Amino acid sequence: MAVGAAGTGTLITDERAARLVAALGNRCLVLVGIMGCGKSSVGRRLAQRLGLPFLDADTEIETAANMTVSEIFAVHGEPEFRRGEERVIARLLQEGPMVLATGGGAFMSETTRKEISRRAVSVWLRADLDTVMSRVRKRPTRPLLQNADPEGTMRKLLDTREPVYALADLSVWSRDVPHETVMEDIMQALEIYLSSRPDLSSGPETAAE
């Protein structure tokens, strides 16, 4: 059935979203990727399309700590931030289903990857260096880029993190197109993935809990 067919576009869109949400079951949909890849912008639109709550892990961390991410890095350091990040994401994953955007370094944690694997479907939003640099320059508060060579730092982060991001269940390119286009790409990738994994709708594994 073609999306947007004459006279029935809204109905078909609703049915499509309902099928995807039913296939997800109690699992969350988690977006991972480098800073500036569009996890929050695309995630909000995807959540609205699916009729699910949207949460941003960094925002939830800031609320829990009553400090901004930059302040946490400055006062407590990155290791303490990462420990708090693990705790917050583990809690949020238990509150699903939802669309959850994670910080750029969150998926580097093996503990977090295991929790995401048990309770979610993960989507890597891939983006090239030029794309993410054009975006992060608009937000000069990124703690990891507060140095004399932010582009060199970003290149090193991509080299280090991309092999780990590739462990996600799905990967979709985030590029210089409308966010709705990337959202549509995720929808299509999800349809293919979930149709091949009917076991996911039974909910997260619980044997280890």
C-alpha positions as CSV (number, residue, x, y, z in Angstrom):
1,M,0.0,0.0,0.0
2,A,1.6,3.3,-1.1
3,V,1.9,6.1,1.4
4,G,0.1,9.2,0.4
5,A,-2.3,7.5,-2.0
6,A,-5.0,9.9,-3.2
7,G,-7.8,10.4,-0.7
8,T,-6.3,8.1,2.0
9,G,-2.9,9.5,2.9
10,T,-3.7,10.2,6.5
11,L,-5.3,6.8,7.1
12,I,-2.4,5.0,5.5
13,T,0.1,7.0,7.5
14,D,-1.7,6.2,10.8
15,E,-1.9,2.5,9.9
16,R,1.8,2.5,9.0
17,A,2.8,4.1,12.3
18,A,0.5,1.8,14.3
19,R,2.1,-1.3,12.7
20,L,5.6,-0.1,13.6
21,V,4.7,0.7,17.2
22,A,3.0,-2.6,17.5
23,A,6.1,-4.4,16.2
24,L,8.3,-2.5,18.6
25,G,6.1,-3.7,21.5
26,N,7.5,-2.4,24.8
27,R,10.9,-1.5,23.4
28,C,12.3,2.0,22.9
29,L,13.7,3.4,19.7
30,V,17.1,4.8,20.4
31,L,19.0,7.1,18.2
32,V,22.8,7.1,18.4
33,G,25.6,8.9,16.5
34,I,28.1,11.7,16.7
35,M,27.1,15.2,17.9
36,G,25.4,17.2,15.2
37,C,24.1,14.2,13.3
38,G,20.5,15.3,14.0
39,K,19.3,12.8,16.7
40,S,17.2,15.3,18.6
41,S,15.8,17.1,15.5
42,V,14.9,13.9,13.6
43,G,13.9,12.1,16.8
44,R,11.2,14.7,17.7
45,R,9.7,14.3,14.3
46,L,9.9,10.6,14.4
47,A,8.2,10.4,17.8
48,Q,5.4,12.7,16.7
49,R,4.9,10.5,13.6
50,L,4.8,7.3,15.7
51,G,2.7,8.9,18.5
52,L,5.4,8.1,21.0
53,P,7.0,10.3,23.7
54,F,10.4,11.8,22.8
55,L,13.2,12.3,25.3
56,D,16.7,13.6,25.0
57,A,19.1,11.9,27.3
58,D,21.3,15.0,27.7
59,T,18.3,17.0,28.7
60,E,17.3,14.4,31.2
61,I,20.9,14.3,32.6
62,E,20.8,18.1,33.0
63,T,17.5,17.9,34.8
64,A,18.7,15.1,37.2
65,A,22.0,17.0,38.0
66,N,20.4,20.5,37.9
67,M,23.4,21.5,35.8
68,T,24.1,21.9,32.1
69,V,26.2,19.2,30.3
70,S,29.0,21.8,30.0
71,E,28.9,22.6,33.7
72,I,29.0,18.9,34.6
73,F,32.1,18.4,32.4
74,A,33.7,21.5,33.9
75,V,32.9,20.8,37.6
76,H,33.0,17.0,37.7
77,G,34.9,15.9,34.6
78,E,33.9,13.6,31.8
79,P,34.2,10.3,33.7
80,E,31.6,11.4,36.2
81,F,29.3,12.6,33.4
82,R,29.6,9.2,31.7
83,R,28.6,7.4,34.9
84,G,25.6,9.6,35.3
85,E,24.8,9.1,31.6
86,E,24.7,5.4,32.1
87,R,22.4,5.6,35.0
88,V,20.0,8.0,33.4
89,I,19.8,6.0,30.1
90,A,19.2,2.8,32.0
91,R,16.3,4.4,33.8
92,L,14.8,5.9,30.7
93,L,14.9,2.6,28.8
94,Q,12.7,1.1,31.5
95,E,10.0,3.7,30.8
96,G,9.5,2.9,27.2
97,P,8.2,2.7,24.6
98,M,9.6,6.0,23.4
99,V,12.0,7.6,21.0
100,L,15.2,8.4,22.9
101,A,18.1,10.6,21.5
102,T,21.4,9.8,23.2
103,G,24.5,11.9,23.5
104,G,27.4,11.3,21.1
105,G,29.4,9.3,23.6
106,A,26.7,7.3,25.2
107,F,26.9,4.3,22.9
108,M,30.6,4.0,23.6
109,S,29.7,2.5,27.0
110,E,29.4,-1.3,26.9
111,T,27.0,-1.1,29.8
112,T,24.7,1.2,27.9
113,R,25.0,-0.8,24.7
114,K,23.9,-3.9,26.5
115,E,20.9,-2.1,28.1
116,I,19.9,-0.7,24.7
117,S,20.2,-4.1,23.1
118,R,17.9,-5.6,25.7
119,R,15.3,-2.9,25.8
120,A,15.4,-1.1,22.5
121,V,16.0,-1.0,18.7
122,S,19.0,1.2,18.0
123,V,19.5,3.4,14.9
124,W,22.8,5.0,14.0
125,L,22.4,8.3,12.3
126,R,25.5,8.4,10.1
127,A,26.9,11.8,9.1
128,D,30.1,12.9,7.4
129,L,32.6,15.4,8.8
130,D,31.5,18.4,6.8
131,T,27.9,17.9,7.7
132,V,28.4,17.7,11.4
133,M,30.9,20.5,11.5
134,S,28.5,22.8,9.7
135,R,25.9,22.0,12.4
136,V,28.0,22.1,15.6
137,R,29.5,25.5,14.7
138,K,26.0,26.8,15.3
139,R,26.2,25.6,18.9
140,P,29.7,26.5,20.3
141,T,29.0,25.0,23.7
142,R,30.0,21.4,23.0
143,P,32.4,20.5,25.8
144,L,34.5,18.1,23.7
145,L,35.1,20.8,21.1
146,Q,36.3,23.5,23.4
147,N,39.9,23.5,22.0
148,A,42.0,25.1,19.3
149,D,41.2,22.5,16.7
150,P,37.6,21.4,16.9
151,E,37.6,20.0,13.4
152,G,40.6,17.8,14.2
153,T,38.9,16.7,17.4
154,M,35.7,15.8,15.5
155,R,37.7,13.8,13.0
156,K,39.3,11.8,15.7
157,L,36.0,11.3,17.4
158,L,34.5,10.0,14.2
159,D,37.4,7.6,13.6
160,T,37.1,6.2,17.2
161,R,33.4,6.1,17.5
162,E,32.1,5.0,14.1
163,P,33.2,1.3,14.5
164,V,31.1,1.3,17.7
165,Y,28.1,3.1,16.3
166,A,28.2,0.4,13.6
167,L,27.1,-2.1,16.2
168,A,23.6,-0.5,16.2
169,D,20.7,-2.5,14.8
170,L,20.2,-0.1,11.9
171,S,22.1,2.7,10.2
172,V,20.6,5.6,8.3
173,W,22.5,8.5,6.6
174,S,21.8,12.0,8.1
175,R,22.6,14.5,5.4
176,D,21.8,18.0,4.3
177,V,18.2,17.3,3.5
178,P,14.9,18.1,5.4
179,H,14.7,16.3,8.7
180,E,11.5,14.7,7.4
181,T,13.4,12.9,4.7
182,V,15.8,11.3,7.2
183,M,12.8,10.4,9.3
184,E,11.2,8.7,6.3
185,D,14.5,6.7,5.8
186,I,14.3,5.6,9.4
187,M,10.7,4.5,9.0
188,Q,11.6,2.4,5.9
189,A,14.6,0.8,7.6
190,L,12.5,0.0,10.7
191,E,9.8,-1.6,8.6
192,I,12.4,-3.9,7.0
193,Y,14.1,-4.7,10.3
194,L,11.0,-5.3,12.4
195,S,9.4,-7.5,9.7
196,S,12.4,-9.8,10.0
197,R,12.3,-9.8,13.8
198,P,8.8,-10.7,14.9
199,D,10.3,-11.8,18.2
200,L,10.9,-8.2,19.2
201,S,7.2,-7.5,19.8
202,S,7.2,-9.9,22.8
203,G,9.1,-7.2,24.8
204,P,12.6,-6.8,26.3
205,E,14.4,-9.8,27.7
206,T,13.8,-10.2,31.4
207,A,15.7,-13.3,32.3
208,A,18.7,-11.3,33.5
209,E,16.7,-8.8,35.6
